[in-house]
Amino acid sequence: MVKYITPIILLTISNIFMTFAWYGHLKIKSGALWTIVLISWGIAFFEYCFQVPANRLGYEVYNATQLKTIQEVITLVVFSVFSILYLKEQFKWNYLVGFALIILAVFFIFKKW
């Protein structure tokens, strides 16, 4: 069971770093763009420190398509929480519908036919 959960935990941590690297600067209105880029790259380094092991370990129990699907679902969940708590954006009903359709895609990808 641990071998199935560990990649998911690592991908979640990776996505938290990635989300801050990609979107954390949106609240910062000052500062040179090149500085923001360098800071984002620095944060992204830590994202890769978790993402690479997650995919290495995950590929032992999931195929590449399943790993990518897991990563996308985690990204949507992490980004949703980030946008509500950090960016103070509203979560709208149509986002929920779109995410539900993505969950339907997850069903088709993981279903043994």
KAMO-V523476 format. One record per helix or strand of 3 or more residues. SS is the DSSP state (alpha for helix, beta for strand). FROM is the first residue (numbers start at 0). TO is the last residue. If there is no record, write none. Layout:
ss-><SS;SS>
from-><FROM;FROM>
to-><TO;TO>
//
This chain:
ss-><alpha;alpha;alpha;alpha>
from-><1;32;63;92>
to-><26;57;84;109>
//
